[in-house]
């Protein structure tokens, strides 16, 4: 079972690396479009219809995908100065509770965002995009919830079996993700 969990973890890491690349490209696109639109609006006094809504769509997608990549990489802020002083057993309990809470929240997000997606599909496109807001309001949350559910199921199972803190805690040598 340990070998299978390690293999699955490597597959999920490769997937997450690709997701991080896609997210970076999406962020670059919306920032470039935003700069372009600002120039068109304030320098040339001729904004392009639909660019603002495209920026919103790309921003929502990038945020949703980023939440998943940050969770997988344990890049979220943790109170390291508290957690590192706890006994190993208490740390394991805290990390398992964290994974179970994320799993529970995302299990609720999946049907809720699916319902929102179906409701928004009935609305006419607005803001210059040729499709409804369902594809950039509800769908990103649904995709994020599915990815986070897979990630949290893996972490919930792999952490107690492999007993590797790197599955749930930030790498100590990295900066910017732990509050000391």
C-alpha positions in Angstrom: 0.0 0.0 0.0 2.9 2.4 0.8 4.3 2.0 -2.7 0.9 2.7 -4.3 0.5 5.8 -2.1 3.9 7.0 -3.1 3.2 6.4 -6.8 -0.2 8.2 -6.5 1.5 11.1 -4.7 4.0 11.4 -7.6 1.2 11.4 -10.2 -0.7 14.1 -8.2 2.5 16.1 -8.0 3.0 16.0 -11.8 -0.7 16.9 -12.3 -0.3 19.8 -9.8 2.9 21.0 -11.6 0.9 21.2 -14.8 -2.0 22.9 -13.1 0.5 25.4 -11.7 1.8 26.1 -15.2 -1.7 26.6 -16.6 -2.6 28.9 -13.7 0.5 31.0 -14.3 -0.3 31.3 -18.0 -3.9 32.3 -17.1 -2.6 34.9 -14.6 -0.3 36.3 -17.2 -3.1 36.5 -19.7 -5.5 38.4 -17.4 -2.8 40.8 -16.3 -1.8 41.5 -19.9 -5.4 42.0 -20.9 -6.0 44.2 -17.9 -3.1 46.5 -18.8 -4.2 46.5 -22.4 -7.7 47.5 -21.5 -6.5 50.3 -19.1 -4.4 51.7 -21.9 -7.3 51.5 -24.4 -9.7 53.1 -21.9 -7.6 55.9 -20.4 -5.0 56.7 -23.1 -7.0 56.1 -26.3 -10.5 56.6 -24.7 -11.7 53.5 -26.6 -12.2 50.5 -24.4 -12.9 47.1 -26.0 -16.2 45.6 -25.2 -15.8 42.2 -23.5 -12.2 42.5 -22.2 -13.3 43.5 -18.7 -15.5 40.4 -18.5 -12.7 38.2 -19.9 -10.4 39.5 -17.2 -13.0 38.6 -14.6 -13.4 35.1 -16.0 -9.6 34.5 -16.2 -9.1 35.9 -12.7 -11.8 33.6 -11.2 -10.3 30.6 -13.0 -6.8 31.5 -11.8 -7.9 31.9 -8.2 -9.8 28.6 -8.1 -6.9 26.7 -9.6 -4.4 28.5 -7.4 -6.2 27.4 -4.3 -5.7 23.8 -5.3 -2.0 24.2 -6.1 -1.3 26.0 -2.9 -3.1 23.3 -0.9 -1.1 20.5 -2.6 2.2 22.3 -2.0 1.3 23.1 1.6 1.9 26.8 0.8 -0.9 28.0 3.0 0.1 29.9 6.1 0.2 27.8 9.3 1.1 28.8 12.8 4.4 27.0 12.7 5.5 28.4 16.0 2.6 26.6 17.7 2.5 23.4 15.6 6.3 22.7 15.9 6.2 22.8 19.7 3.4 20.2 19.9 4.1 16.5 20.4 4.2 14.5 17.2 0.9 12.8 18.0 -0.9 16.2 18.5 0.6 17.5 15.3 -0.7 14.5 13.4 -4.2 15.0 14.9 -4.2 18.7 13.9 -3.0 17.9 10.3 -5.6 15.1 10.0 -8.4 17.4 11.3 -7.3 20.0 8.7 -7.4 17.5 5.9 -10.8 16.2 7.0 -12.2 19.7 7.2 -11.0 20.6 3.7 -12.5 17.3 2.5 -15.9 18.1 4.2 -16.0 21.6 2.8 -15.3 20.5 -0.7 -17.7 17.6 -0.6 -20.4 20.3 0.1 -19.0 22.6 -2.6 -19.3 20.0 -5.4 -23.1 19.6 -5.4 -23.6 23.3 -4.6 -21.4 24.5 -7.4 -23.0 22.0 -9.8 -26.4 23.3 -8.9 -25.2 26.9 -9.4 -23.7 25.9 -12.8 -27.0 24.4 -14.0 -28.9 27.5 -12.9 -26.4 29.9 -14.5 -26.5 28.0 -17.8 -30.0 29.2 -18.3 -28.9 32.8 -18.2 -28.0 34.7 -21.4 -24.4 35.7 -22.0 -23.5 39.2 -20.8 -20.5 41.4 -20.8 -19.3 40.6 -24.3 -18.5 36.9 -23.8 -20.3 34.3 -26.1 -21.1 32.0 -23.2 -23.0 32.3 -19.8 -21.4 33.2 -16.5 -21.8 29.5 -15.5 -18.5 28.8 -17.2 -16.5 31.3 -15.2 -18.5 31.7 -11.9 -19.7 28.2 -11.0 -17.5 25.9 -13.1 -14.1 27.0 -11.6 -15.4 26.4 -8.1 -16.7 23.0 -9.2 -13.3 22.1 -10.7 -11.4 23.4 -7.7 -13.7 21.4 -5.3 -13.1 18.2 -7.3 -9.3 18.7 -7.3 -9.2 19.6 -3.7 -11.4 16.6 -2.8 -8.9 14.3 -4.6 -6.0 16.0 -2.9 -7.5 15.9 0.6 -8.5 12.3 0.2 -5.0 11.4 -0.7 -3.5 13.5 2.1 -6.0 12.0 4.6 -5.0 8.5 3.7 -1.3 9.0 2.9 -0.3 11.0 5.9 -1.2 8.4 8.6 0.2 5.5 6.4 3.4 7.1 5.3 3.9 9.2 8.4 5.7 11.9 6.3 5.1 15.5 7.6 6.0 16.8 4.1 2.6 15.5 2.9 0.8 18.1 5.1 3.3 20.7 6.3 5.4 23.2 4.4 9.0 22.4 3.7 11.0 24.1 6.5 13.6 25.4 4.2 11.1 27.4 2.1 10.2 30.9 3.0 6.9 32.7 2.9 4.5 30.1 3.9 5.0 29.6 7.7 4.4 32.1 10.4 7.2 31.7 12.9 
